[in-house]
Amino acid sequence: MQGYNCIMVYSQDSRRLLFCKRTKDPYKGLYNLVGGKIEKNENGYEAAYRELKEETGIDRFNIQLNHMMDFTYYNQNCCVEVYAGQLNSEVVLCEEAHPLEWLDVNENYFDSARFAGEGNIGHMIEQVKIYGMGRKRE
């Protein structure tokens, strides 16, 4: 089963979330969380920090990621690991393939006309709002 990750990056003041705007399918033109593919023999945290660095320039010294939840899609033979963290310092973002944008945490993340994932992004963000980011596990 192929693994992927999604990473919720909160600003230092917790009022904004980092998104990329998809430039290709799937979800072309929609906002999505940063993340990517978990490589063979790579653990989830390693993959999350690697993808975050590649897509945004944010590295493990700028943020502590917490493993929040997983989604398994048996019909697509894949699973998605979800991580969240809050920046502990200012960063200069470096875009890889998709433009990056900070959005207000009070957006309607269930709006499928603006956000990828058929409502999953809204669900993930609500879970963090309700239960917090928990403790880091590695």
C-alpha positions, 0 to 999 in steps of 0.5 A, a space after each residue: 500500500 502506497 503511503 502519502 502525507 498531508 501537513 498542516 502548518 500553522 503560523 507562529 500566532 496560530 491564526 493562519 494555515 499554509 496551503 498550496 494552490 494546485 497547478 495540476 490534476 488532481 484538484 487543479 486550481 484548488 487549495 490543498 495542504 502541502 505533502 507528498 509521497 512516502 518513499 520505500 523504507 522511509 518512516 512517516 516523520 522522515 517523509 513529512 519533514 522531507 516533503 515539508 522542506 522540499 515544498 516550502 523550505 520549512 525544516 525540522 528546526 522551524 516546526 515540531 510535527 505531530 502525527 494526528 491521524 491516518 486515512 486508509 483508502 482500500 479501493 485506491 490501495 493507499 493511506 494518508 498520514 496527517 501531521 500538524 505543527 506550529 512554526 516556532 520561528 519566522 520562515 522564508 517560504 520557497 515554493 516548489 511546484 505549487 504557489 504557497 499561500 497563508 489562509 485564515 484559520 476561520 475559512 470554510 475548509 469544507 468548501 469543495 469549490 475552493 479546497 481539495 479533498 472532498 471535505 477531508 481538509 475541513 475534517 482534519 482542521 476541525 479535529 485539530 481545533 477540537 483536540 489540539 495537536 497532541 504530543 510529538 511522537 517519533 
